Amino acid sequence: MTSLTQTDWRSLARTLRPRRQAFIDGRFVDALSGRTFPAYNPATGEVIAEVAACDAADVDRAVRAARRAFESGVWRDLKPAERKAVLLRWAGLIRENLPELALLETLDTGKAIKESLSVDVPSAAAAIQWYAETIDKLYDEIAPNGPSSLVMVTREPVGVVAGVIPWNYPLIIASWKIGPALAAGNSMILKPAEEASLSALKLAELAQEAGLPDGVFNVVPGLGPEAGQAIGLHPDIDAVLFTGSTEVGRKFLEYSARSNLKRVGLELGGKSPHIVTADADLEKAAMYVAYAIWYNLGQTCNAGSRLIIEQSVKERFLELLRPWAQRLYPGDPLEPTTELGALISAEHLDRVRGYIELGQREGAEVAIGGRQIGQERGGWYLEPTVLVGVKNDMRVAREEIFGPVLSVLEFDRLEEAVAIANDSPYGLAAALWCRDISTAHRTARQLRAGTVWVNAFDHTSINAPFGGYKQSGHGRDKSLHAFDKVTELKTTWVELH
Ligand code: NDP
């Protein structure tokens, strides 16, 4: 790692030639229409590549290739150990290509190179490896039905699975979809976000090098209303695994209803409550509250965007938070010591700033940050921000801002905190800081969220399921539960005469 931290990322960036074509049926190809769209570097506002803009015709081509590969059995009928070996090779190649993948991720999303190197790329490799390792370890079931029947319950791949993913963690979220889909023997089509397609195209190159047969893994970059919608409506895709906004998630349910009732896995937005009681370890909690909202500039579906703090310690807690806002100050993402980079786009920056102004109009006050910075670099930077005096019925407490903006709410009794936490259309994650173990367990049960952290935030592992209650989605990414959306359960009933 020492050599990577000393790498001159700016020079490397100048020599990088990102893949920009779609990857269909084992070949890099232009969109049939010949159209492209620009990929921007959020740190500078510059165009870094013109990427193939796939539409319905390209999606159809990818689906045909994926279907052909699936029906031929080149992948699903491999011996489990053989399929495992290919995916393990892929995970190994991702690790070997750490510098290039990390650089692509940073240039395309504006996130700090330090994070791309230490979190995004290693996590993606680890996820693919983890699912690879399950392939020859998962057994099927026999349903007990007496001595004269043999009732087998087996899992089979659904067929063609599509992943439609966002721009905030392109490699990590792709790996959460790819891992279970390919481990189960499906073929796959991946549509990365318009804002961040480059690392997915590099993944495709490495998939081929690892020995994935043609057509098993395809990448169709393009715009949501074109490539994304074509995936949603395609009659020959069996399942879509979507991560993104609740609004677009809703569309995928409609697409499914209007087409072939394909399965839809939804990992959507959040407004995660972070409850801190007066008896908690406040110093530690402050560090976690800071990272929970400011890591990746709050562009995280489970960001701890609502701090629900016991009134008696609010002022002290804000003082503990202040140095973290300084320490996590955004800078040039290619500088190895930078903690936070730039927001994804100029439109997104405007949207987040709009929420800060809206909060003030609603009666909240900016206690920390709030200003756009770094204009001289040409990119889209915003200070870590804290809004105080927020009430839970304000839009800044109810809507996903997806930026570095913490809304602070107060409580006197813990029941009040739980009521505020649960009073949200979302239920992706929640956290509680307190020292009493009974209170911790009781409260964890009361919180309506797919993940509840006690005395932590964002601790994560590929073997722990991740997904939401309520309008944060349904189905789970990660863990063995992720196989549910990409496999069919077959009952085979044999009578022994
Ligand atoms: P979207 O939900 O719009 O995008 C997610 C994916 O869906 C992208 O690949 C996108 O393609 C695609 N898509 C967009 N519109 C359609 C459509 N009509 N039909 C089919 N597919 C479509 O997220 P955004 O990137 O636009 O971000 C908007 C907001 O969504 C954020 O500010 C945040 O609140 C939330 N969000 C939540 C995420 C999470 O992790 N839960 C991740 C990202 C965003 P394309 O990008 O090319 O348009």
Residues whose N, C-alpha, C, O or C-beta is under 5 A from the ligand:
A	BS01	NDP	V164 I165 P166 W167 N168 K191 P192 A193 E194 E195 G222 L223 G224 P225 G228 Q229 T243 G244 S245 V248 E267 L268 G269 C301 E400 I401 F402
